[in-house]
């Protein structure tokens, strides 16, 4: 059961990575259209930071879930 959930989580993680890449295009286009003003640069940094957090946090969660699954397997085998 845990292996099936891990595989589903991996697929969702890849989909989230692709979503993050797709969401950066409008940010860079908006920055280009604004002419690179300081406000546009600040807005781009904030937007890209939010996108990065939405991509990076699931990566940390995946590592934590993987470690938890390994601990459970070790406990079950003993």
PDB file of N, CA, C and O in Angstrom, chain B, residues numbered from 101:
ATOM      1  N   UNK B 101       0.834  -1.199   0.000  1.00  0.00           N
ATOM      2  CA  UNK B 101       0.000   0.000   0.000  1.00  0.00           C
ATOM      3  C   UNK B 101       0.876   1.259   0.000  1.00  0.00           C
ATOM      4  O   UNK B 101       0.608   2.224  -0.716  1.00  0.00           O
ATOM      5  N   UNK B 102       1.924   1.219   0.820  1.00  0.00           N
ATOM      6  CA  UNK B 102       2.802   2.382   0.904  1.00  0.00           C
ATOM      7  C   UNK B 102       3.533   2.602  -0.415  1.00  0.00           C
ATOM      8  O   UNK B 102       3.734   3.741  -0.837  1.00  0.00           O
ATOM      9  N   UNK B 103       3.932   1.505  -1.067  1.00  0.00           N
ATOM     10  CA  UNK B 103       4.612   1.636  -2.364  1.00  0.00           C
ATOM     11  C   UNK B 103       3.702   2.261  -3.411  1.00  0.00           C
ATOM     12  O   UNK B 103       4.148   3.087  -4.208  1.00  0.00           O
ATOM     13  N   UNK B 104       2.439   1.875  -3.415  1.00  0.00           N
ATOM     14  CA  UNK B 104       1.486   2.432  -4.373  1.00  0.00           C
ATOM     15  C   UNK B 104       1.289   3.930  -4.115  1.00  0.00           C
ATOM     16  O   UNK B 104       1.224   4.719  -5.057  1.00  0.00           O
ATOM     17  N   UNK B 105       1.196   4.312  -2.860  1.00  0.00           N
ATOM     18  CA  UNK B 105       1.057   5.728  -2.517  1.00  0.00           C
ATOM     19  C   UNK B 105       2.314   6.504  -2.891  1.00  0.00           C
ATOM     20  O   UNK B 105       2.232   7.643  -3.351  1.00  0.00           O
ATOM     21  N   UNK B 106       3.476   5.889  -2.694  1.00  0.00           N
ATOM     22  CA  UNK B 106       4.726   6.557  -3.049  1.00  0.00           C
ATOM     23  C   UNK B 106       4.807   6.799  -4.549  1.00  0.00           C
ATOM     24  O   UNK B 106       5.270   7.855  -4.977  1.00  0.00           O
ATOM     25  N   UNK B 107       4.363   5.834  -5.355  1.00  0.00           N
ATOM     26  CA  UNK B 107       4.376   6.000  -6.808  1.00  0.00           C
ATOM     27  C   UNK B 107       3.406   7.107  -7.232  1.00  0.00           C
ATOM     28  O   UNK B 107       3.727   7.920  -8.099  1.00  0.00           O
ATOM     29  N   UNK B 108       2.238   7.132  -6.625  1.00  0.00           N
ATOM     30  CA  UNK B 108       1.266   8.181  -6.938  1.00  0.00           C
ATOM     31  C   UNK B 108       1.813   9.545  -6.530  1.00  0.00           C
ATOM     32  O   UNK B 108       1.633  10.530  -7.246  1.00  0.00           O
ATOM     33  N   UNK B 109       2.474   9.599  -5.390  1.00  0.00           N
ATOM     34  CA  UNK B 109       3.065  10.849  -4.923  1.00  0.00           C
ATOM     35  C   UNK B 109       4.157  11.307  -5.882  1.00  0.00           C
ATOM     36  O   UNK B 109       4.289  12.503  -6.140  1.00  0.00           O
ATOM     37  N   UNK B 110       4.943  10.368  -6.414  1.00  0.00           N
ATOM     38  CA  UNK B 110       6.002  10.725  -7.354  1.00  0.00           C
ATOM     39  C   UNK B 110       5.429  11.307  -8.642  1.00  0.00           C
ATOM     40  O   UNK B 110       5.973  12.264  -9.193  1.00  0.00           O
ATOM     41  N   UNK B 111       4.339  10.732  -9.114  1.00  0.00           N
ATOM     42  CA  UNK B 111       3.692  11.254 -10.329  1.00  0.00           C
ATOM     43  C   UNK B 111       3.158  12.662 -10.074  1.00  0.00           C
ATOM     44  O   UNK B 111       3.308  13.549 -10.915  1.00  0.00           O
ATOM     45  N   UNK B 112       2.546  12.860  -8.934  1.00  0.00           N
ATOM     46  CA  UNK B 112       2.037  14.191  -8.604  1.00  0.00           C
ATOM     47  C   UNK B 112       3.170  15.199  -8.426  1.00  0.00           C
ATOM     48  O   UNK B 112       3.020  16.374  -8.763  1.00  0.00           O
ATOM     49  N   UNK B 113       4.286  14.743  -7.902  1.00  0.00           N
ATOM     50  CA  UNK B 113       5.438  15.619  -7.730  1.00  0.00           C
ATOM     51  C   UNK B 113       5.986  16.076  -9.079  1.00  0.00           C
ATOM     52  O   UNK B 113       6.336  17.245  -9.243  1.00  0.00           O
ATOM     53  N   UNK B 114       6.061  15.174 -10.029  1.00  0.00           N
ATOM     54  CA  UNK B 114       6.527  15.527 -11.377  1.00  0.00           C
ATOM     55  C   UNK B 114       5.546  16.503 -12.021  1.00  0.00           C
ATOM     56  O   UNK B 114       5.960  17.467 -12.665  1.00  0.00           O
ATOM     57  N   UNK B 115       4.258  16.258 -11.849  1.00  0.00           N
ATOM     58  CA  UNK B 115       3.247  17.178 -12.393  1.00  0.00           C
ATOM     59  C   UNK B 115       3.385  18.561 -11.764  1.00  0.00           C
ATOM     60  O   UNK B 115       3.202  19.571 -12.445  1.00  0.00           O
ATOM     61  N   UNK B 116       3.702  18.615 -10.484  1.00  0.00           N
ATOM     62  CA  UNK B 116       3.891  19.896  -9.802  1.00  0.00           C
ATOM     63  C   UNK B 116       5.121  20.620 -10.338  1.00  0.00           C
ATOM     64  O   UNK B 116       5.103  21.842 -10.484  1.00  0.00           O
ATOM     65  N   UNK B 117       6.181  19.886 -10.629  1.00  0.00           N
ATOM     66  CA  UNK B 117       7.383  20.492 -11.210  1.00  0.00           C
ATOM     67  C   UNK B 117       7.067  21.113 -12.569  1.00  0.00           C
ATOM     68  O   UNK B 117       7.490  22.231 -12.863  1.00  0.00           O
ATOM     69  N   UNK B 118       6.325  20.384 -13.389  1.00  0.00           N
ATOM     70  CA  UNK B 118       5.954  20.896 -14.707  1.00  0.00           C
ATOM     71  C   UNK B 118       5.074  22.133 -14.570  1.00  0.00           C
ATOM     72  O   UNK B 118       5.232  23.101 -15.313  1.00  0.00           O
ATOM     73  N   UNK B 119       4.150  22.095 -13.620  1.00  0.00           N
ATOM     74  CA  UNK B 119       3.290  23.262 -13.376  1.00  0.00           C
ATOM     75  C   UNK B 119       4.127  24.475 -12.977  1.00  0.00           C
ATOM     76  O   UNK B 119       3.855  25.590 -13.421  1.00  0.00           O
ATOM     77  N   UNK B 120       5.136  24.264 -12.150  1.00  0.00           N
ATOM     78  CA  UNK B 120       6.001  25.364 -11.731  1.00  0.00           C
ATOM     79  C   UNK B 120       6.744  25.987 -12.895  1.00  0.00           C
ATOM     80  O   UNK B 120       6.880  27.207 -12.977  1.00  0.00           O
ATOM     81  N   UNK B 121       7.224  25.141 -13.796  1.00  0.00           N
ATOM     82  CA  UNK B 121       7.935  25.647 -14.977  1.00  0.00           C
ATOM     83  C   UNK B 121       6.986  26.447 -15.863  1.00  0.00           C
ATOM     84  O   UNK B 121       7.350  27.504 -16.378  1.00  0.00           O
ATOM     85  N   UNK B 122       5.776  25.941 -16.036  1.00  0.00           N
ATOM     86  CA  UNK B 122       4.789  26.635 -16.878  1.00  0.00           C
ATOM     87  C   UNK B 122       4.404  27.984 -16.271  1.00  0.00           C
ATOM     88  O   UNK B 122       4.191  28.952 -17.001  1.00  0.00           O
ATOM     89  N   UNK B 123       4.315  28.054 -14.956  1.00  0.00           N
ATOM     90  CA  UNK B 123       3.908  29.306 -14.308  1.00  0.00           C
ATOM     91  C   UNK B 123       4.970  30.392 -14.364  1.00  0.00           C
ATOM     92  O   UNK B 123       4.653  31.566 -14.176  1.00  0.00           O
ATOM     93  N   UNK B 124       6.223  30.032 -14.619  1.00  0.00           N
ATOM     94  CA  UNK B 124       7.262  31.064 -14.677  1.00  0.00           C
ATOM     95  C   UNK B 124       7.211  31.869 -15.971  1.00  0.00           C
ATOM     96  O   UNK B 124       7.644  33.021 -15.992  1.00  0.00           O
ATOM     97  N   UNK B 125       6.695  31.291 -17.041  1.00  0.00           N
ATOM     98  CA  UNK B 125       6.671  31.995 -18.333  1.00  0.00           C
ATOM     99  C   UNK B 125       5.904  33.321 -18.271  1.00  0.00           C
ATOM    100  O   UNK B 125       6.423  34.329 -18.751  1.00  0.00           O
ATOM    101  N   UNK B 126       4.690  33.365 -17.702  1.00  0.00           N
ATOM    102  CA  UNK B 126       3.997  34.655 -17.644  1.00  0.00           C
ATOM    103  C   UNK B 126       4.714  35.686 -16.772  1.00  0.00           C
ATOM    104  O   UNK B 126       4.621  36.888 -17.020  1.00  0.00           O
ATOM    105  N   UNK B 127       5.425  35.211 -15.757  1.00  0.00           N
ATOM    106  CA  UNK B 127       6.153  36.147 -14.890  1.00  0.00           C
ATOM    107  C   UNK B 127       7.264  36.825 -15.690  1.00  0.00           C
ATOM    108  O   UNK B 127       7.416  38.046 -15.639  1.00  0.00           O
ATOM    109  N   UNK B 128       8.037  36.030 -16.425  1.00  0.00           N
ATOM    110  CA  UNK B 128       9.116  36.622 -17.213  1.00  0.00           C
ATOM    111  C   UNK B 128       8.574  37.497 -18.342  1.00  0.00           C
ATOM    112  O   UNK B 128       9.175  38.520 -18.669  1.00  0.00           O
ATOM    113  N   UNK B 129       7.457  37.111 -18.937  1.00  0.00           N
ATOM    114  CA  UNK B 129       6.860  37.922 -19.988  1.00  0.00           C
ATOM    115  C   UNK B 129       6.378  39.262 -19.429  1.00  0.00           C
ATOM    116  O   UNK B 129       6.569  40.308 -20.049  1.00  0.00           O
ATOM    117  N   UNK B 130       5.756  39.218 -18.256  1.00  0.00           N
ATOM    118  CA  UNK B 130       5.316  40.456 -17.614  1.00  0.00           C
ATOM    119  C   UNK B 130       6.484  41.355 -17.251  1.00  0.00           C
ATOM    120  O   UNK B 130       6.398  42.576 -17.380  1.00  0.00           O
ATOM    121  N   UNK B 131       7.563  40.760 -16.804  1.00  0.00           N
ATOM    122  CA  UNK B 131       8.766  41.532 -16.484  1.00  0.00           C
ATOM    123  C   UNK B 131       9.315  42.186 -17.746  1.00  0.00           C
ATOM    124  O   UNK B 131       9.732  43.344 -17.719  1.00  0.00           O
ATOM    125  N   UNK B 132       9.315  41.454 -18.836  1.00  0.00           N
ATOM    126  CA  UNK B 132       9.777  41.999 -20.114  1.00  0.00           C
ATOM    127  C   UNK B 132       8.873  43.140 -20.570  1.00  0.00           C
ATOM    128  O   UNK B 132       9.365  44.175 -21.020  1.00  0.00           O
ATOM    129  N   UNK B 133       7.557  42.965 -20.458  1.00  0.00           N
ATOM    130  CA  UNK B 133       6.605  43.995 -20.890  1.00  0.00           C
ATOM    131  C   UNK B 133       6.700  45.253 -20.029  1.00  0.00           C
ATOM    132  O   UNK B 133       6.452  46.356 -20.514  1.00  0.00           O
ATOM    133  N   UNK B 134       7.056  45.093 -18.762  1.00  0.00           N
ATOM    134  CA  UNK B 134       7.156  46.243 -17.860  1.00  0.00           C
ATOM    135  C   UNK B 134       8.457  46.999 -18.061  1.00  0.00           C
ATOM    136  O   UNK B 134       8.640  48.079 -17.499  1.00  0.00           O
ATOM    137  N   UNK B 135       9.340  46.460 -18.838  1.00  0.00           N
ATOM    138  CA  UNK B 135      10.581  47.169 -19.119  1.00  0.00           C
ATOM    139  C   UNK B 135      11.642  46.995 -18.041  1.00  0.00           C
ATOM    140  O   UNK B 135      12.649  47.703 -18.061  1.00  0.00           O
ATOM    141  N   UNK B 136      11.452  46.096 -17.122  1.00  0.00           N
ATOM    142  CA  UNK B 136      12.466  45.836 -16.099  1.00  0.00           C
ATOM    143  C   UNK B 136      12.542  46.901 -15.025  1.00  0.00           C
ATOM    144  O   UNK B 136      13.608  47.126 -14.451  1.00  0.00           O
ATOM    145  N   UNK B 137      11.417  47.568 -14.741  1.00  0.00           N
ATOM    146  CA  UNK B 137      11.426  48.570 -13.668  1.00  0.00           C
ATOM    147  C   UNK B 137      11.644  47.872 -12.321  1.00  0.00           C
ATOM    148  O   UNK B 137      11.477  46.658 -12.206  1.00  0.00           O
ATOM    149  N   UNK B 138      12.013  48.643 -11.322  1.00  0.00           N
ATOM    150  CA  UNK B 138      12.273  48.060 -10.007  1.00  0.00           C
ATOM    151  C   UNK B 138      11.033  47.376  -9.437  1.00  0.00           C
ATOM    152  O   UNK B 138      11.139  46.315  -8.823  1.00  0.00           O
ATOM    153  N   UNK B 139       9.873  47.970  -9.635  1.00  0.00           N
ATOM    154  CA  UNK B 139       8.647  47.351  -9.133  1.00  0.00           C
ATOM    155  C   UNK B 139       8.370  46.041  -9.852  1.00  0.00           C
ATOM    156  O   UNK B 139       7.960  45.065  -9.224  1.00  0.00           O
ATOM    157  N   UNK B 140       8.590  46.008 -11.164  1.00  0.00           N
ATOM    158  CA  UNK B 140       8.375  44.777 -11.920  1.00  0.00           C
ATOM    159  C   UNK B 140       9.358  43.694 -11.485  1.00  0.00           C
ATOM    160  O   UNK B 140       8.995  42.522 -11.387  1.00  0.00           O
ATOM    161  N   UNK B 141      10.594  44.087 -11.227  1.00  0.00           N
ATOM    162  CA  UNK B 141      11.589  43.118 -10.759  1.00  0.00           C
ATOM    163  C   UNK B 141      11.184  42.571  -9.397  1.00  0.00           C
ATOM    164  O   UNK B 141      11.284  41.367  -9.160  1.00  0.00           O
ATOM    165  N   UNK B 142      10.728  43.446  -8.499  1.00  0.00           N
ATOM    166  CA  UNK B 142      10.298  43.002  -7.170  1.00  0.00           C
ATOM    167  C   UNK B 142       9.094  42.059  -7.265  1.00  0.00           C
ATOM    168  O   UNK B 142       9.048  41.038  -6.578  1.00  0.00           O
ATOM    169  N   UNK B 143       8.132  42.398  -8.109  1.00  0.00           N
ATOM    170  CA  UNK B 143       6.965  41.543  -8.287  1.00  0.00           C
ATOM    171  C   UNK B 143       7.372  40.185  -8.874  1.00  0.00           C
ATOM    172  O   UNK B 143       6.826  39.151  -8.489  1.00  0.00           O
ATOM    173  N   UNK B 144       8.325  40.193  -9.796  1.00  0.00           N
ATOM    174  CA  UNK B 144       8.796  38.943 -10.381  1.00  0.00           C
ATOM    175  C   UNK B 144       9.496  38.077  -9.333  1.00  0.00           C
ATOM    176  O   UNK B 144       9.297  36.863  -9.290  1.00  0.00           O
ATOM    177  N   UNK B 145      10.313  38.705  -8.493  1.00  0.00           N
ATOM    178  CA  UNK B 145      10.997  37.959  -7.428  1.00  0.00           C
ATOM    179  C   UNK B 145       9.984  37.333  -6.481  1.00  0.00           C
ATOM    180  O   UNK B 145      10.117  36.168  -6.104  1.00  0.00           O
ATOM    181  N   UNK B 146       8.981  38.098  -6.100  1.00  0.00           N
ATOM    182  CA  UNK B 146       7.950  37.572  -5.194  1.00  0.00           C
ATOM    183  C   UNK B 146       7.162  36.437  -5.850  1.00  0.00           C
ATOM    184  O   UNK B 146       6.901  35.413  -5.218  1.00  0.00           O
ATOM    185  N   UNK B 147       6.788  36.617  -7.100  1.00  0.00           N
ATOM    186  CA  UNK B 147       6.033  35.583  -7.805  1.00  0.00           C
ATOM    187  C   UNK B 147       6.854  34.317  -7.977  1.00  0.00           C
ATOM    188  O   UNK B 147       6.363  33.216  -7.730  1.00  0.00           O
ATOM    189  N   UNK B 148       8.100  34.470  -8.398  1.00  0.00           N
ATOM    190  CA  UNK B 148       8.957  33.303  -8.595  1.00  0.00           C
ATOM    191  C   UNK B 148       9.284  32.631  -7.264  1.00  0.00           C
ATOM    192  O   UNK B 148       9.439  31.411  -7.204  1.00  0.00           O
ATOM    193  N   UNK B 149       9.389  33.421  -6.200  1.00  0.00           N
ATOM    194  CA  UNK B 149       9.605  32.839  -4.869  1.00  0.00           C
ATOM    195  C   UNK B 149       8.433  31.988  -4.433  1.00  0.00           C
ATOM    196  O   UNK B 149       8.619  30.909  -3.870  1.00  0.00           O
ATOM    197  N   UNK B 150       7.231  32.464  -4.689  1.00  0.00           N
ATOM    198  CA  UNK B 150       6.043  31.676  -4.358  1.00  0.00           C
ATOM    199  C   UNK B 150       5.957  30.402  -5.173  1.00  0.00           C
ATOM    200  O   UNK B 150       5.599  29.345  -4.653  1.00  0.00           O
ATOM    201  N   UNK B 151       6.286  30.506  -6.451  1.00  0.00           N
ATOM    202  CA  UNK B 151       6.280  29.319  -7.312  1.00  0.00           C
ATOM    203  C   UNK B 151       7.345  28.331  -6.829  1.00  0.00           C
ATOM    204  O   UNK B 151       7.104  27.125  -6.772  1.00  0.00           O
ATOM    205  N   UNK B 152       8.521  28.855  -6.484  1.00  0.00           N
ATOM    206  CA  UNK B 152       9.603  27.987  -6.006  1.00  0.00           C
ATOM    207  C   UNK B 152       9.200  27.269  -4.724  1.00  0.00           C
ATOM    208  O   UNK B 152       9.483  26.082  -4.562  1.00  0.00           O
ATOM    209  N   UNK B 153       8.544  27.979  -3.814  1.00  0.00           N
ATOM    210  CA  UNK B 153       8.097  27.333  -2.573  1.00  0.00           C
ATOM    211  C   UNK B 153       7.084  26.241  -2.854  1.00  0.00           C
ATOM    212  O   UNK B 153       7.102  25.193  -2.209  1.00  0.00           O
ATOM    213  N   UNK B 154       6.196  26.482  -3.816  1.00  0.00           N
ATOM    214  CA  UNK B 154       5.185  25.467  -4.119  1.00  0.00           C
ATOM    215  C   UNK B 154       5.800  24.244  -4.780  1.00  0.00           C
ATOM    216  O   UNK B 154       5.180  23.182  -4.810  1.00  0.00           O
ATOM    217  N   UNK B 155       7.006  24.378  -5.307  1.00  0.00           N
ATOM    218  CA  UNK B 155       7.689  23.248  -5.922  1.00  0.00           C
ATOM    219  C   UNK B 155       8.652  22.587  -4.938  1.00  0.00           C
ATOM    220  O   UNK B 155       8.757  21.360  -4.912  1.00  0.00           O
ATOM    221  N   UNK B 156       9.357  23.380  -4.128  1.00  0.00           N
ATOM    222  CA  UNK B 156      10.392  22.853  -3.231  1.00  0.00           C
ATOM    223  C   UNK B 156       9.797  22.168  -2.001  1.00  0.00           C
ATOM    224  O   UNK B 156      10.301  21.129  -1.573  1.00  0.00           O
ATOM    225  N   UNK B 157       8.750  22.723  -1.436  1.00  0.00           N
ATOM    226  CA  UNK B 157       8.164  22.138  -0.224  1.00  0.00           C
ATOM    227  C   UNK B 157       7.705  20.698  -0.455  1.00  0.00           C
ATOM    228  O   UNK B 157       7.964  19.851   0.400  1.00  0.00           O
ATOM    229  N   UNK B 158       7.038  20.376  -1.567  1.00  0.00           N
ATOM    230  CA  UNK B 158       6.698  18.966  -1.801  1.00  0.00           C
ATOM    231  C   UNK B 158       7.923  18.056  -1.938  1.00  0.00           C
ATOM    232  O   UNK B 158       7.853  16.875  -1.597  1.00  0.00           O
ATOM    233  N   UNK B 159       9.044  18.592  -2.432  1.00  0.00           N
ATOM    234  CA  UNK B 159      10.262  17.783  -2.510  1.00  0.00           C
ATOM    235  C   UNK B 159      10.733  17.379  -1.117  1.00  0.00           C
ATOM    236  O   UNK B 159      11.108  16.227  -0.897  1.00  0.00           O
ATOM    237  N   UNK B 160      10.716  18.319  -0.178  1.00  0.00           N
ATOM    238  CA  UNK B 160      11.100  18.004   1.193  1.00  0.00           C
ATOM    239  C   UNK B 160      10.110  17.023   1.815  1.00  0.00           C
ATOM    240  O   UNK B 160      10.504  16.116   2.548  1.00  0.00           O
ATOM    241  N   UNK B 161       8.837  17.207   1.523  1.00  0.00           N
ATOM    242  CA  UNK B 161       7.824  16.284   2.055  1.00  0.00           C
ATOM    243  C   UNK B 161       8.035  14.878   1.503  1.00  0.00           C
ATOM    244  O   UNK B 161       7.864  13.895   2.223  1.00  0.00           O
ATOM    245  N   UNK B 162       8.407  14.782   0.230  1.00  0.00           N
ATOM    246  CA  UNK B 162       8.645  13.473  -0.384  1.00  0.00           C
ATOM    247  C   UNK B 162       9.812  12.764   0.293  1.00  0.00           C
ATOM    248  O   UNK B 162       9.751  11.561   0.547  1.00  0.00           O
ATOM    249  N   UNK B 163      10.867  13.506   0.583  1.00  0.00           N
ATOM    250  CA  UNK B 163      12.012  12.904   1.271  1.00  0.00           C
ATOM    251  C   UNK B 163      11.620  12.415   2.660  1.00  0.00           C
ATOM    252  O   UNK B 163      12.044  11.344   3.093  1.00  0.00           O
ATOM    253  N   UNK B 164      10.809  13.205   3.351  1.00  0.00           N
ATOM    254  CA  UNK B 164      10.391  12.829   4.699  1.00  0.00           C
ATOM    255  C   UNK B 164       9.501  11.578   4.665  1.00  0.00           C
ATOM    256  O   UNK B 164       9.643  10.689   5.505  1.00  0.00           O
ATOM    257  N   UNK B 165       8.591  11.516   3.701  1.00  0.00           N
ATOM    258  CA  UNK B 165       7.718  10.345   3.572  1.00  0.00           C
ATOM    259  C   UNK B 165       8.540   9.111   3.211  1.00  0.00           C
ATOM    260  O   UNK B 165       8.265   8.018   3.705  1.00  0.00           O
ATOM    261  N   UNK B 166       9.547   9.281   2.352  1.00  0.00           N
ATOM    262  CA  UNK B 166      10.390   8.154   1.967  1.00  0.00           C
ATOM    263  C   UNK B 166      11.150   7.615   3.175  1.00  0.00           C
ATOM    264  O   UNK B 166      11.240   6.402   3.363  1.00  0.00           O
ATOM    265  N   UNK B 167      11.697   8.510   3.992  1.00  0.00           N
ATOM    266  CA  UNK B 167      12.399   8.073   5.204  1.00  0.00           C
ATOM    267  C   UNK B 167      11.453   7.365   6.160  1.00  0.00           C
ATOM    268  O   UNK B 167      11.824   6.364   6.774  1.00  0.00           O
ATOM    269  N   UNK B 168      10.236   7.875   6.290  1.00  0.00           N
ATOM    270  CA  UNK B 168       9.253   7.255   7.175  1.00  0.00           C
ATOM    271  C   UNK B 168       8.901   5.855   6.692  1.00  0.00           C
ATOM    272  O   UNK B 168       8.777   4.930   7.495  1.00  0.00           O
ATOM    273  N   UNK B 169       8.739   5.697   5.378  1.00  0.00           N
ATOM    274  CA  UNK B 169       8.419   4.384   4.814  1.00  0.00           C
ATOM    275  C   UNK B 169       9.569   3.406   5.041  1.00  0.00           C
ATOM    276  O   UNK B 169       9.343   2.236   5.350  1.00  0.00           O
ATOM    277  N   UNK B 170      10.796   3.886   4.888  1.00  0.00           N
ATOM    278  CA  UNK B 170      11.950   3.012   5.126  1.00  0.00           C
ATOM    279  C   UNK B 170      12.019   2.576   6.590  1.00  0.00           C
ATOM    280  O   UNK B 170      12.318   1.418   6.880  1.00  0.00           O
ATOM    281  N   UNK B 171      11.745   3.492   7.501  1.00  0.00           N
ATOM    282  CA  UNK B 171      11.738   3.137   8.930  1.00  0.00           C
ATOM    283  C   UNK B 171      10.675   2.102   9.238  1.00  0.00           C
ATOM    284  O   UNK B 171      10.914   1.167  10.002  1.00  0.00           O
ATOM    285  N   UNK B 172       9.489   2.266   8.639  1.00  0.00           N
ATOM    286  CA  UNK B 172       8.418   1.282   8.870  1.00  0.00           C
ATOM    287  C   UNK B 172       8.793  -0.074   8.322  1.00  0.00           C
ATOM    288  O   UNK B 172       8.516  -1.095   8.953  1.00  0.00           O
ATOM    289  N   UNK B 173       9.426  -0.106   7.145  1.00  0.00           N
ATOM    290  CA  UNK B 173       9.865  -1.387   6.582  1.00  0.00           C
ATOM    291  C   UNK B 173      10.884  -2.061   7.472  1.00  0.00           C
ATOM    292  O   UNK B 173      10.825  -3.273   7.681  1.00  0.00           O
ATOM    293  N   UNK B 174      11.822  -1.285   8.001  1.00  0.00           N
ATOM    294  CA  UNK B 174      12.821  -1.844   8.903  1.00  0.00           C
ATOM    295  C   UNK B 174      12.174  -2.382  10.179  1.00  0.00           C
ATOM    296  O   UNK B 174      12.544  -3.447  10.673  1.00  0.00           O
ATOM    297  N   UNK B 175      11.204  -1.631  10.707  1.00  0.00           N
ATOM    298  CA  UNK B 175      10.532  -2.063  11.926  1.00  0.00           C
ATOM    299  C   UNK B 175       9.712  -3.336  11.683  1.00  0.00           C
ATOM    300  O   UNK B 175       9.653  -4.211  12.548  1.00  0.00           O
ATOM    301  N   UNK B 176       9.083  -3.440  10.515  1.00  0.00           N
ATOM    302  CA  UNK B 176       8.283  -4.623  10.198  1.00  0.00           C
ATOM    303  C   UNK B 176       9.161  -5.858   9.971  1.00  0.00           C
ATOM    304  O   UNK B 176       8.765  -6.977  10.296  1.00  0.00           O
ATOM    305  N   UNK B 177      10.363  -5.644   9.406  1.00  0.00           N
ATOM    306  CA  UNK B 177      11.221  -6.787   9.110  1.00  0.00           C
ATOM    307  C   UNK B 177      11.907  -7.355  10.367  1.00  0.00           C
ATOM    308  O   UNK B 177      12.384  -8.490  10.360  1.00  0.00           O
ATOM    309  N   UNK B 178      11.949  -6.575  11.415  1.00  0.00           N
ATOM    310  CA  UNK B 178      12.612  -7.048  12.642  1.00  0.00           C
ATOM    311  C   UNK B 178      11.693  -7.816  13.515  1.00  0.00           C
ATOM    312  O   UNK B 178      12.098  -8.280  14.581  1.00  0.00           O
TER     313      UNK B 178
END
